[in-house]
Amino acid sequence: FGNTYDKDATYPAANADELKSALAAGGIVNVATDLPTNNIDDSVDARMVIKAPTTLNLDKKIISPNNMGNNNINFCALIVDADTTINAGESGGIDTGENGGYGINVRNGATLTINGGSYYGGGTAVQVQKGTLIINGGHFACEPYSNPVYGYKYLINCIDSAYKDGSAKIIIKGGTFVNFDPSDSASENPHGNFVADGYKVVTENHGTDTWYTVVPK
């Protein structure tokens, strides 16, 4: 009874069109099977955008098309324009494939909280254009830029001007970052420390890669 009877209803997205509609409407959205999206078109309408407060449960991955890295307008697997919590299991997360777009872009002052999962982006796994990113756990990697000057430096990134004026913030309390030190991020000038007070970074070599993991002090 009443107008809030369905406030905890869950929407299971089974294909790209259903996912796009669910993220625009907000609420609780579940992805239970690997879900390839079809939004390769370089247009505003093709973007996958969270437009209302959302809890996104990723038991499996959102997989955006290869070569979105060539786009100028639609170059992110997921855009977050409203407060969002992502809860992801070991097999869940975001994968942008080869020459892919960014994994996630946070805009419009939204707060994105990531709890677990695996996130792979073209050059950048998560960017904060304007808003707040809170990472409590997860595995973050990217296809590095071909220019070694840039390489992995933008794996987790804020737009510089927004970082400097405080309208873009990153708070990291957990997670593992491949070839990227979140306590000394070269993505910002001067370098930024995204690690929350009371936490530290430990390193581990994996072949030619270095993994940086954030843990409590």
Z-matrix of the N, CA and C atoms (Angstrom, degrees):
N
C 1 1.450
C 2 1.529 1 109.84
N 3 1.332 2 116.21 1 159.29
C 4 1.458 3 120.07 2 179.87
C 5 1.514 4 111.80 3 83.62
N 6 1.339 5 114.66 4 176.95
C 7 1.461 6 118.68 5 -174.89
C 8 1.527 7 113.46 6 -93.96
N 9 1.354 8 117.13 7 9.16
C 10 1.466 9 120.01 8 177.80
C 11 1.525 10 111.42 9 -120.08
N 12 1.346 11 116.61 10 18.43
C 13 1.468 12 119.79 11 -175.08
C 14 1.531 13 112.05 12 -61.95
N 15 1.350 14 117.52 13 -25.87
C 16 1.468 15 120.03 14 -175.44
C 17 1.519 16 112.69 15 -109.81
N 18 1.356 17 117.62 16 21.43
C 19 1.458 18 119.16 17 -173.64
C 20 1.534 19 112.27 18 -67.12
N 21 1.341 20 117.83 19 -23.27
C 22 1.458 21 121.25 20 179.21
C 23 1.527 22 112.55 21 -103.57
N 24 1.312 23 116.66 22 13.34
C 25 1.463 24 119.65 23 179.10
C 26 1.527 25 109.64 24 -67.52
N 27 1.330 26 115.55 25 144.07
C 28 1.461 27 121.83 26 -178.42
C 29 1.513 28 109.86 27 -108.35
N 30 1.351 29 115.46 28 135.97
C 31 1.461 30 119.97 29 178.48
C 32 1.520 31 108.54 30 -104.51
N 33 1.345 32 118.52 31 114.39
C 34 1.466 33 120.19 32 176.57
C 35 1.528 34 110.24 33 -86.88
N 36 1.340 35 117.75 34 112.82
C 37 1.462 36 121.48 35 -178.55
C 38 1.522 37 109.51 36 -86.57
N 39 1.335 38 116.12 37 122.26
C 40 1.468 39 120.90 38 -175.51
C 41 1.519 40 112.70 39 -105.84
N 42 1.334 41 117.29 40 -13.07
C 43 1.464 42 119.95 41 178.42
C 44 1.520 43 108.96 42 -151.72
N 45 1.316 44 116.28 43 174.53
C 46 1.465 45 120.88 44 -173.18
C 47 1.524 46 112.36 45 -62.86
N 48 1.317 47 117.25 46 -40.38
C 49 1.462 48 119.84 47 -178.71
C 50 1.522 49 111.01 48 -66.34
N 51 1.333 50 116.64 49 -40.98
C 52 1.462 51 119.87 50 177.95
C 53 1.526 52 110.64 51 -65.06
N 54 1.330 53 116.93 52 -39.58
C 55 1.460 54 119.93 53 179.33
C 56 1.518 55 110.78 54 -63.85
N 57 1.313 56 117.03 55 -44.60
C 58 1.465 57 120.77 56 -179.92
C 59 1.524 58 111.29 57 -59.76
N 60 1.325 59 116.99 58 -43.72
C 61 1.465 60 121.37 59 179.97
C 62 1.528 61 110.94 60 -66.90
N 63 1.336 62 116.35 61 -40.79
C 64 1.459 63 120.38 62 -178.18
C 65 1.523 64 111.25 63 -66.54
N 66 1.332 65 117.19 64 -41.29
C 67 1.461 66 120.20 65 -179.71
C 68 1.525 67 111.38 66 -68.39
N 69 1.311 68 116.81 67 -32.15
C 70 1.462 69 119.87 68 177.28
C 71 1.524 70 111.11 69 -69.45
N 72 1.340 71 116.84 70 -33.80
C 73 1.462 72 121.15 71 -177.94
C 74 1.523 73 111.97 72 -82.32
N 75 1.355 74 116.90 73 -29.05
C 76 1.456 75 120.88 74 -178.14
C 77 1.518 76 112.47 75 81.52
N 78 1.329 77 115.58 76 -178.22
C 79 1.458 78 121.22 77 -176.87
C 80 1.512 79 110.02 78 105.28
N 81 1.324 80 116.95 79 -149.30
C 82 1.456 81 122.87 80 -179.78
C 83 1.524 82 108.21 81 -102.84
N 84 1.330 83 115.50 82 119.66
C 85 1.462 84 121.11 83 -175.85
C 86 1.524 85 108.72 84 -123.20
N 87 1.315 86 116.52 85 129.34
C 88 1.464 87 122.05 86 -178.95
C 89 1.525 88 110.76 87 -112.62
N 90 1.350 89 115.48 88 136.53
C 91 1.460 90 121.62 89 171.46
C 92 1.515 91 106.71 90 -118.61
N 93 1.337 92 116.56 91 107.61
C 94 1.464 93 121.71 92 -171.53
C 95 1.522 94 113.01 93 -103.11
N 96 1.338 95 117.91 94 -11.13
C 97 1.460 96 122.26 95 175.89
C 98 1.524 97 107.95 96 -134.47
N 99 1.338 98 117.11 97 150.98
C 100 1.465 99 119.45 98 176.54
C 101 1.519 100 109.07 99 -51.86
N 102 1.326 101 115.32 100 127.99
C 103 1.459 102 120.01 101 -170.07
C 104 1.533 103 109.95 102 -122.58
N 105 1.333 104 117.65 103 97.01
C 106 1.467 105 119.78 104 175.41
C 107 1.526 106 110.04 105 -70.42
N 108 1.320 107 116.52 106 132.38
C 109 1.460 108 120.00 107 176.17
C 110 1.527 109 109.15 108 -93.63
N 111 1.319 110 115.96 109 162.91
C 112 1.466 111 120.93 110 -175.98
C 113 1.525 112 111.20 111 -117.94
N 114 1.343 113 116.56 112 24.92
C 115 1.467 114 120.49 113 -170.80
C 116 1.529 115 112.03 114 -96.09
N 117 1.324 116 116.81 115 54.61
C 118 1.459 117 121.03 116 179.39
C 119 1.528 118 111.76 117 -78.92
N 120 1.334 119 118.16 118 -22.72
C 121 1.470 120 120.65 119 -178.05
C 122 1.518 121 110.81 120 -56.75
N 123 1.320 122 116.69 121 138.65
C 124 1.469 123 121.34 122 -177.74
C 125 1.524 124 109.89 123 -89.14
N 126 1.331 125 114.19 124 71.93
C 127 1.461 126 120.09 125 -177.60
C 128 1.515 127 109.90 126 -145.20
N 129 1.333 128 116.59 127 160.35
C 130 1.460 129 121.73 128 176.60
C 131 1.520 130 110.35 129 -62.90
N 132 1.328 131 117.00 130 -41.29
C 133 1.463 132 120.75 131 -177.19
C 134 1.526 133 112.45 132 -63.90
N 135 1.322 134 117.23 133 -26.04
C 136 1.468 135 120.16 134 -177.58
C 137 1.523 136 112.86 135 -80.84
N 138 1.316 137 117.64 136 -11.42
C 139 1.462 138 120.17 137 -176.74
C 140 1.526 139 112.07 138 -65.15
N 141 1.328 140 115.52 139 148.12
C 142 1.463 141 123.03 140 173.53
C 143 1.528 142 106.79 141 -98.02
N 144 1.343 143 117.80 142 109.50
C 145 1.464 144 121.56 143 -168.17
C 146 1.530 145 111.23 144 -128.10
N 147 1.332 146 116.32 145 130.82
C 148 1.462 147 121.58 146 168.86
C 149 1.523 148 107.73 147 -85.14
N 150 1.323 149 116.54 148 114.11
C 151 1.458 150 121.49 149 -172.31
C 152 1.518 151 113.58 150 -107.65
N 153 1.317 152 117.90 151 -10.90
C 154 1.465 153 122.58 152 -179.79
C 155 1.524 154 107.88 153 -140.63
N 156 1.341 155 118.01 154 156.74
C 157 1.474 156 119.82 155 -177.72
C 158 1.527 157 112.02 156 -49.78
N 159 1.327 158 115.10 157 132.39
C 160 1.464 159 120.74 158 -169.28
C 161 1.522 160 111.13 159 -142.09
N 162 1.323 161 115.60 160 141.57
C 163 1.455 162 122.66 161 163.24
C 164 1.521 163 106.54 162 -108.72
N 165 1.327 164 116.01 163 115.65
C 166 1.458 165 121.45 164 -175.63
C 167 1.525 166 108.37 165 -107.99
N 168 1.323 167 116.21 166 111.33
C 169 1.456 168 122.08 167 -179.21
C 170 1.523 169 108.88 168 -98.32
N 171 1.333 170 115.40 169 110.96
C 172 1.454 171 120.66 170 -175.61
C 173 1.530 172 109.86 171 -106.87
N 174 1.327 173 116.35 172 90.66
C 175 1.459 174 119.68 173 171.52
C 176 1.525 175 109.75 174 -74.22
N 177 1.317 176 115.98 175 -26.36
C 178 1.466 177 122.74 176 176.22
C 179 1.530 178 108.26 177 -130.03
N 180 1.331 179 116.68 178 -170.35
C 181 1.461 180 120.51 179 -170.54
C 182 1.534 181 113.27 180 -102.80
N 183 1.328 182 113.81 181 147.11
C 184 1.463 183 121.55 182 162.70
C 185 1.530 184 105.78 183 -87.87
N 186 1.337 185 117.08 184 123.63
C 187 1.463 186 122.06 185 -174.89
C 188 1.522 187 108.56 186 -118.72
N 189 1.325 188 116.30 187 110.64
C 190 1.466 189 119.84 188 -179.25
C 191 1.524 190 109.89 189 -88.44
N 192 1.335 191 118.30 190 161.43
C 193 1.466 192 121.29 191 -173.69
C 194 1.526 193 113.08 192 -66.56
N 195 1.324 194 115.31 193 149.75
C 196 1.457 195 120.23 194 169.58
C 197 1.524 196 110.05 195 -58.90
N 198 1.316 197 114.99 196 153.32
C 199 1.474 198 123.42 197 171.72
C 200 1.522 199 114.50 198 71.83
N 201 1.335 200 117.42 199 15.19
C 202 1.459 201 118.18 200 170.90
C 203 1.520 202 111.13 201 -67.39
N 204 1.331 203 116.37 202 -15.44
C 205 1.455 204 120.15 203 175.98
C 206 1.513 205 113.49 204 -64.34
N 207 1.338 206 117.17 205 -14.44
C 208 1.465 207 120.61 206 176.78
C 209 1.523 208 112.57 207 -82.61
N 210 1.345 209 116.48 208 -12.61
C 211 1.465 210 120.11 209 -174.18
C 212 1.522 211 111.59 210 -79.45
N 213 1.322 212 115.24 211 155.95
C 214 1.460 213 122.36 212 177.12
C 215 1.521 214 112.87 213 -106.39
N 216 1.322 215 117.72 214 -22.50
C 217 1.469 216 122.32 215 -175.39
C 218 1.522 217 110.94 216 -113.56
N 219 1.308 218 117.08 217 -47.29
C 220 1.462 219 122.77 218 -178.08
C 221 1.529 220 108.37 219 -107.93
N 222 1.331 221 115.45 220 84.80
C 223 1.464 222 118.80 221 -173.61
C 224 1.529 223 112.24 222 -128.34
N 225 1.337 224 117.89 223 25.95
C 226 1.466 225 122.33 224 177.33
C 227 1.522 226 109.30 225 -132.65
N 228 1.325 227 115.92 226 140.73
C 229 1.462 228 118.70 227 174.56
C 230 1.525 229 111.07 228 -64.63
N 231 1.352 230 116.21 229 -36.05
C 232 1.460 231 120.64 230 -175.71
C 233 1.520 232 109.64 231 -148.81
N 234 1.321 233 116.49 232 129.93
C 235 1.456 234 122.68 233 175.33
C 236 1.531 235 107.91 234 -108.99
N 237 1.326 236 116.23 235 132.11
C 238 1.469 237 122.03 236 -177.36
C 239 1.523 238 108.40 237 -111.13
N 240 1.324 239 116.30 238 107.80
C 241 1.467 240 122.32 239 179.70
C 242 1.518 241 112.81 240 -109.91
N 243 1.338 242 117.82 241 3.81
C 244 1.468 243 122.27 242 179.11
C 245 1.525 244 107.97 243 -146.18
N 246 1.327 245 116.31 244 157.49
C 247 1.468 246 120.66 245 -176.96
C 248 1.529 247 110.67 246 -53.93
N 249 1.331 248 115.34 247 130.03
C 250 1.462 249 120.77 248 -171.61
C 251 1.522 250 110.24 249 -142.59
N 252 1.321 251 115.78 250 139.56
C 253 1.459 252 122.37 251 169.62
C 254 1.520 253 108.12 252 -117.11
N 255 1.338 254 116.08 253 126.33
C 256 1.454 255 121.32 254 174.86
C 257 1.525 256 108.07 255 -105.38
N 258 1.332 257 115.33 256 118.91
C 259 1.465 258 122.03 257 172.91
C 260 1.519 259 106.94 258 -108.93
N 261 1.337 260 116.96 259 118.47
C 262 1.459 261 119.74 260 -174.86
C 263 1.519 262 110.49 261 -132.28
N 264 1.335 263 115.44 262 141.52
C 265 1.443 264 121.22 263 174.47
C 266 1.516 265 111.21 264 -85.98
N 267 1.323 266 116.01 265 -174.00
C 268 1.462 267 120.75 266 -176.62
C 269 1.530 268 112.08 267 -60.92
N 270 1.320 269 117.44 268 -30.60
C 271 1.469 270 121.21 269 -178.63
C 272 1.520 271 112.60 270 -97.19
N 273 1.328 272 116.80 271 3.86
C 274 1.453 273 120.48 272 -176.63
C 275 1.510 274 112.74 273 -101.40
N 276 1.333 275 116.32 274 164.31
C 277 1.454 276 121.09 275 177.16
C 278 1.511 277 112.01 276 142.99
N 279 1.333 278 115.28 277 -146.58
C 280 1.461 279 122.09 278 -177.34
C 281 1.518 280 108.75 279 -137.17
N 282 1.332 281 115.94 280 137.55
C 283 1.462 282 121.90 281 178.78
C 284 1.521 283 108.34 282 -135.43
N 285 1.340 284 116.79 283 121.64
C 286 1.463 285 120.46 284 -177.38
C 287 1.527 286 113.30 285 -98.51
N 288 1.337 287 117.53 286 4.31
C 289 1.453 288 120.11 287 173.44
C 290 1.516 289 114.29 288 71.47
N 291 1.338 290 116.51 289 -149.18
C 292 1.457 291 122.82 290 -177.18
C 293 1.522 292 110.75 291 -94.66
N 294 1.335 293 115.51 292 137.43
C 295 1.462 294 120.67 293 -175.90
C 296 1.525 295 109.67 294 48.40
N 297 1.321 296 114.91 295 41.46
C 298 1.459 297 120.19 296 -173.46
C 299 1.510 298 113.00 297 -84.14
N 300 1.320 299 114.92 298 174.94
C 301 1.457 300 121.26 299 176.25
C 302 1.516 301 110.54 300 -81.36
N 303 1.326 302 115.40 301 -177.51
C 304 1.453 303 120.18 302 172.43
C 305 1.534 304 108.53 303 -60.94
N 306 1.335 305 115.37 304 156.07
C 307 1.454 306 118.38 305 175.72
C 308 1.525 307 111.78 306 -71.96
N 309 1.351 308 116.10 307 -60.70
C 310 1.466 309 122.12 308 -175.94
C 311 1.523 310 108.95 309 -137.35
N 312 1.337 311 116.14 310 142.41
C 313 1.463 312 122.06 311 172.31
C 314 1.521 313 108.44 312 -126.96
N 315 1.341 314 116.38 313 123.69
C 316 1.468 315 122.30 314 -179.69
C 317 1.524 316 108.59 315 -97.13
N 318 1.336 317 117.07 316 128.20
C 319 1.462 318 121.41 317 -175.72
C 320 1.538 319 110.38 318 -134.70
N 321 1.346 320 114.27 319 176.53
C 322 1.471 321 122.16 320 168.46
C 323 1.528 322 114.23 321 57.94
N 324 1.330 323 117.98 322 24.98
C 325 1.455 324 120.38 323 177.96
C 326 1.510 325 114.71 324 76.78
N 327 1.329 326 117.40 325 12.65
C 328 1.464 327 121.10 326 -178.84
C 329 1.523 328 110.86 327 -70.24
N 330 1.327 329 115.88 328 155.39
C 331 1.455 330 122.52 329 171.58
C 332 1.525 331 108.68 330 -108.77
N 333 1.322 332 115.74 331 124.02
C 334 1.459 333 121.61 332 177.21
C 335 1.527 334 108.26 333 -112.39
N 336 1.329 335 116.53 334 124.62
C 337 1.460 336 122.48 335 175.69
C 338 1.521 337 108.29 336 -112.86
N 339 1.332 338 116.14 337 124.85
C 340 1.463 339 121.46 338 -179.48
C 341 1.523 340 109.14 339 -110.57
N 342 1.326 341 114.91 340 121.32
C 343 1.460 342 122.28 341 177.63
C 344 1.530 343 108.23 342 -117.28
N 345 1.300 344 116.95 343 90.41
C 346 1.454 345 120.98 344 175.13
C 347 1.514 346 113.87 345 84.21
N 348 1.340 347 114.18 346 174.89
C 349 1.452 348 121.49 347 178.85
C 350 1.513 349 112.72 348 102.24
N 351 1.318 350 115.72 349 177.68
C 352 1.461 351 123.09 350 -178.68
C 353 1.528 352 108.57 351 -124.31
N 354 1.339 353 115.87 352 131.00
C 355 1.461 354 120.85 353 -172.82
C 356 1.524 355 109.05 354 -129.94
N 357 1.331 356 115.77 355 121.97
C 358 1.464 357 121.85 356 -177.54
C 359 1.515 358 108.24 357 -128.88
N 360 1.344 359 115.83 358 124.10
C 361 1.460 360 120.03 359 -178.49
C 362 1.513 361 111.82 360 -130.63
N 363 1.305 362 115.34 361 163.68
C 364 1.452 363 121.19 362 174.44
C 365 1.520 364 109.57 363 -80.66
N 366 1.326 365 116.89 364 99.66
C 367 1.461 366 121.04 365 -178.56
C 368 1.508 367 114.02 366 81.73
N 369 1.327 368 117.76 367 -36.76
C 370 1.468 369 122.90 368 -176.74
C 371 1.520 370 109.94 369 -141.89
N 372 1.335 371 116.18 370 129.06
C 373 1.462 372 120.13 371 174.29
C 374 1.523 373 110.81 372 -83.95
N 375 1.358 374 116.43 373 -45.67
C 376 1.465 375 120.42 374 177.64
C 377 1.524 376 108.89 375 -141.05
N 378 1.322 377 115.28 376 129.99
C 379 1.470 378 121.87 377 174.65
C 380 1.526 379 109.39 378 -119.18
N 381 1.324 380 115.85 379 141.90
C 382 1.463 381 120.84 380 172.52
C 383 1.518 382 107.82 381 -109.55
N 384 1.319 383 115.10 382 110.10
C 385 1.464 384 120.79 383 176.41
C 386 1.521 385 109.43 384 -81.49
N 387 1.339 386 114.77 385 -47.85
C 388 1.464 387 121.36 386 173.07
C 389 1.519 388 107.48 387 -158.62
N 390 1.330 389 116.22 388 117.84
C 391 1.451 390 120.66 389 -177.65
C 392 1.509 391 110.12 390 144.80
N 393 1.341 392 115.80 391 -159.05
C 394 1.452 393 121.80 392 -176.43
C 395 1.518 394 110.14 393 -132.17
N 396 1.319 395 115.12 394 133.66
C 397 1.462 396 122.17 395 174.79
C 398 1.524 397 108.47 396 -112.86
N 399 1.332 398 116.25 397 126.26
C 400 1.463 399 122.49 398 175.42
C 401 1.527 400 107.16 399 -119.03
N 402 1.327 401 116.28 400 121.09
C 403 1.462 402 120.69 401 178.97
C 404 1.523 403 108.57 402 -113.36
N 405 1.326 404 115.91 403 116.90
C 406 1.459 405 121.52 404 177.49
C 407 1.525 406 112.34 405 -101.43
N 408 1.297 407 117.33 406 -13.00
C 409 1.451 408 121.68 407 179.95
C 410 1.509 409 110.42 408 176.98
N 411 1.333 410 115.49 409 167.19
C 412 1.451 411 121.18 410 179.38
C 413 1.515 412 111.24 411 129.78
N 414 1.320 413 115.56 412 172.34
C 415 1.460 414 123.17 413 179.77
C 416 1.531 415 107.31 414 -120.54
N 417 1.345 416 116.14 415 126.72
C 418 1.459 417 121.20 416 -171.69
C 419 1.525 418 109.69 417 -125.22
N 420 1.329 419 115.82 418 125.44
C 421 1.458 420 121.42 419 -179.41
C 422 1.516 421 108.31 420 -145.68
N 423 1.325 422 116.01 421 165.28
C 424 1.454 423 119.28 422 178.31
C 425 1.521 424 110.65 423 -148.43
N 426 1.321 425 115.27 424 157.03
C 427 1.455 426 121.86 425 167.52
C 428 1.525 427 106.09 426 -75.36
N 429 1.317 428 118.98 427 116.07
C 430 1.472 429 119.43 428 -172.66
C 431 1.519 430 112.04 429 -69.05
N 432 1.312 431 115.39 430 154.38
C 433 1.451 432 120.55 431 172.19
C 434 1.530 433 108.90 432 -62.26
N 435 1.329 434 116.46 433 145.13
C 436 1.468 435 120.12 434 -179.08
C 437 1.518 436 111.39 435 -66.31
N 438 1.333 437 116.81 436 -29.16
C 439 1.460 438 120.55 437 176.62
C 440 1.530 439 108.00 438 -77.01
N 441 1.333 440 118.38 439 116.14
C 442 1.462 441 120.05 440 -176.29
C 443 1.520 442 114.23 441 -62.74
N 444 1.333 443 117.49 442 -17.59
C 445 1.463 444 119.85 443 176.34
C 446 1.528 445 110.19 444 -62.26
N 447 1.329 446 116.29 445 -33.18
C 448 1.464 447 121.16 446 -178.61
C 449 1.528 448 111.50 447 -97.36
N 450 1.317 449 117.12 448 -46.96
C 451 1.459 450 121.15 449 174.03
C 452 1.515 451 113.77 450 44.41
N 453 1.348 452 115.39 451 -115.77
C 454 1.472 453 122.44 452 -176.70
C 455 1.532 454 112.49 453 -102.08
N 456 1.317 455 118.72 454 7.42
C 457 1.462 456 121.04 455 -167.13
C 458 1.521 457 113.73 456 -66.39
N 459 1.339 458 117.80 457 -19.64
C 460 1.459 459 120.37 458 -178.51
C 461 1.532 460 112.58 459 -105.65
N 462 1.332 461 116.95 460 21.90
C 463 1.465 462 119.79 461 -179.86
C 464 1.524 463 111.03 462 -51.91
N 465 1.329 464 117.29 463 -49.64
C 466 1.466 465 123.59 464 172.16
C 467 1.523 466 105.65 465 -120.26
N 468 1.339 467 117.29 466 125.82
C 469 1.463 468 118.59 467 -166.71
C 470 1.520 469 111.64 468 -145.73
N 471 1.337 470 114.75 469 145.50
C 472 1.466 471 122.18 470 166.54
C 473 1.527 472 108.42 471 -112.17
N 474 1.324 473 116.07 472 148.98
C 475 1.459 474 119.22 473 167.89
C 476 1.526 475 107.06 474 -63.48
N 477 1.330 476 116.94 475 128.26
C 478 1.467 477 121.19 476 -168.85
C 479 1.523 478 113.49 477 -54.47
N 480 1.329 479 117.41 478 -49.49
C 481 1.466 480 120.06 479 -175.79
C 482 1.524 481 111.15 480 -63.75
N 483 1.341 482 116.79 481 -36.77
C 484 1.468 483 120.56 482 179.65
C 485 1.523 484 110.90 483 -71.82
N 486 1.328 485 117.16 484 -35.73
C 487 1.462 486 120.31 485 176.42
C 488 1.525 487 110.25 486 -63.95
N 489 1.311 488 116.31 487 -41.09
C 490 1.462 489 120.36 488 -177.55
C 491 1.523 490 112.33 489 -69.55
N 492 1.340 491 117.77 490 -34.94
C 493 1.465 492 118.66 491 -179.37
C 494 1.532 493 112.67 492 -92.43
N 495 1.340 494 117.04 493 2.38
C 496 1.460 495 121.42 494 174.32
C 497 1.514 496 115.48 495 86.16
N 498 1.329 497 118.02 496 3.65
C 499 1.467 498 119.50 497 -179.49
C 500 1.524 499 112.64 498 -86.73
N 501 1.330 500 117.21 499 -6.45
C 502 1.463 501 122.39 500 172.02
C 503 1.522 502 107.92 501 -125.89
N 504 1.341 503 116.42 502 123.18
C 505 1.461 504 121.09 503 -175.72
C 506 1.524 505 110.09 504 -133.66
N 507 1.332 506 115.48 505 146.96
C 508 1.459 507 121.68 506 175.30
C 509 1.526 508 108.28 507 -131.19
N 510 1.334 509 115.49 508 128.55
C 511 1.468 510 122.02 509 -179.73
C 512 1.527 511 106.94 510 -127.68
N 513 1.340 512 116.43 511 114.01
C 514 1.459 513 120.77 512 -175.12
C 515 1.524 514 110.03 513 -114.35
N 516 1.346 515 115.36 514 124.54
C 517 1.464 516 122.28 515 -179.26
C 518 1.527 517 111.64 516 -121.86
N 519 1.301 518 117.07 517 5.92
C 520 1.458 519 121.04 518 -179.45
C 521 1.506 520 109.93 519 -178.87
N 522 1.326 521 116.21 520 175.53
C 523 1.453 522 120.93 521 178.21
C 524 1.515 523 112.88 522 106.30
N 525 1.327 524 114.83 523 163.06
C 526 1.454 525 122.91 524 179.01
C 527 1.519 526 108.71 525 -121.79
N 528 1.334 527 115.41 526 136.76
C 529 1.456 528 122.36 527 -172.76
C 530 1.526 529 108.72 528 -127.30
N 531 1.320 530 116.56 529 122.87
C 532 1.458 531 121.46 530 -173.37
C 533 1.523 532 110.13 531 -85.84
N 534 1.330 533 115.43 532 119.68
C 535 1.473 534 123.13 533 177.85
C 536 1.526 535 112.73 534 59.30
N 537 1.316 536 115.97 535 32.19
C 538 1.464 537 121.26 536 -178.16
C 539 1.522 538 108.64 537 -148.09
N 540 1.317 539 116.87 538 121.67
C 541 1.459 540 122.23 539 179.27
C 542 1.525 541 109.63 540 -95.93
N 543 1.336 542 118.82 541 105.43
C 544 1.465 543 120.35 542 -176.73
C 545 1.519 544 114.11 543 -68.92
N 546 1.342 545 117.45 544 -12.28
C 547 1.460 546 119.90 545 176.73
C 548 1.521 547 112.37 546 -88.41
N 549 1.327 548 116.80 547 -7.00
C 550 1.463 549 121.93 548 -179.14
C 551 1.521 550 108.31 549 -149.05
N 552 1.332 551 115.12 550 64.79
C 553 1.457 552 120.42 551 -170.84
C 554 1.518 553 112.13 552 -79.74
N 555 1.325 554 114.93 553 120.04
C 556 1.466 555 120.60 554 176.47
C 557 1.522 556 112.02 555 -75.81
N 558 1.328 557 117.35 556 -1.48
C 559 1.467 558 119.59 557 177.63
C 560 1.523 559 111.98 558 -70.65
N 561 1.339 560 116.02 559 -19.36
C 562 1.464 561 119.88 560 -178.67
C 563 1.528 562 109.69 561 -112.37
N 564 1.307 563 116.45 562 155.87
C 565 1.466 564 122.32 563 -179.69
C 566 1.528 565 109.40 564 -129.77
N 567 1.348 566 118.54 565 108.22
C 568 1.471 567 126.63 566 0.21
C 569 1.527 568 112.17 567 -69.42
N 570 1.330 569 116.69 568 170.62
C 571 1.455 570 121.34 569 -177.25
C 572 1.525 571 110.96 570 -51.41
N 573 1.340 572 115.86 571 144.69
C 574 1.453 573 121.17 572 -178.25
C 575 1.515 574 112.35 573 -107.59
N 576 1.315 575 116.69 574 148.04
C 577 1.458 576 123.07 575 173.21
C 578 1.526 577 107.78 576 -107.38
N 579 1.332 578 116.40 577 108.23
C 580 1.462 579 121.43 578 -178.19
C 581 1.527 580 112.91 579 -91.77
N 582 1.325 581 117.58 580 -4.77
C 583 1.459 582 120.96 581 -174.54
C 584 1.526 583 110.31 582 -81.09
N 585 1.317 584 116.00 583 131.82
C 586 1.468 585 121.58 584 -177.26
C 587 1.521 586 111.21 585 -67.39
N 588 1.328 587 115.56 586 155.02
C 589 1.462 588 120.83 587 174.33
C 590 1.528 589 109.46 588 -57.46
N 591 1.343 590 115.87 589 139.85
C 592 1.446 591 120.73 590 -179.84
C 593 1.519 592 114.03 591 88.86
N 594 1.325 593 116.55 592 3.48
C 595 1.457 594 121.39 593 -179.52
C 596 1.528 595 109.56 594 -127.00
N 597 1.323 596 115.82 595 161.65
C 598 1.454 597 121.35 596 -179.51
C 599 1.523 598 109.53 597 -144.82
N 600 1.338 599 114.91 598 171.35
C 601 1.463 600 121.58 599 179.38
C 602 1.523 601 109.34 600 -109.65
N 603 1.336 602 115.89 601 134.04
C 604 1.464 603 121.15 602 170.57
C 605 1.527 604 107.89 603 -118.63
N 606 1.326 605 116.71 604 147.42
C 607 1.460 606 120.98 605 -175.40
C 608 1.523 607 111.02 606 -113.58
N 609 1.324 608 114.35 607 154.17
C 610 1.455 609 121.51 608 178.23
C 611 1.522 610 107.85 609 -149.78
N 612 1.316 611 117.40 610 132.62
C 613 1.455 612 121.64 611 179.11
C 614 1.525 613 110.62 612 -84.37
N 615 1.325 614 115.18 613 134.02
C 616 1.465 615 122.76 614 175.27
C 617 1.517 616 107.08 615 -129.30
N 618 1.337 617 116.20 616 89.21
C 619 1.453 618 119.97 617 -174.90
C 620 1.514 619 109.70 618 64.17
N 621 1.330 620 116.92 619 -124.45
C 622 1.467 621 121.14 620 179.09
C 623 1.522 622 112.25 621 -87.23
N 624 1.322 623 117.22 622 -3.13
C 625 1.463 624 121.25 623 -178.62
C 626 1.525 625 110.64 624 -98.37
N 627 1.325 626 114.80 625 152.84
C 628 1.462 627 121.49 626 171.13
C 629 1.517 628 108.48 627 -115.73
N 630 1.323 629 115.73 628 127.49
C 631 1.454 630 121.13 629 177.76
C 632 1.529 631 108.63 630 -100.81
N 633 1.320 632 115.79 631 130.55
C 634 1.453 633 123.20 632 178.05
C 635 1.519 634 108.06 633 -109.83
N 636 1.324 635 117.61 634 116.94
C 637 1.457 636 122.15 635 -176.60
C 638 1.522 637 110.25 636 -115.60
N 639 1.319 638 115.90 637 132.60
C 640 1.468 639 122.08 638 -179.04
C 641 1.521 640 108.97 639 -93.00
N 642 1.342 641 114.88 640 126.26
C 643 1.470 642 121.02 641 -177.18
C 644 1.541 643 108.18 642 -136.92
N 645 1.334 644 117.88 643 161.13
C 646 1.463 645 119.46 644 174.44
C 647 1.531 646 110.38 645 -63.40
N 648 1.341 647 116.19 646 148.74
C 649 1.466 648 120.30 647 176.07
C 650 1.531 649 110.13 648 -70.56
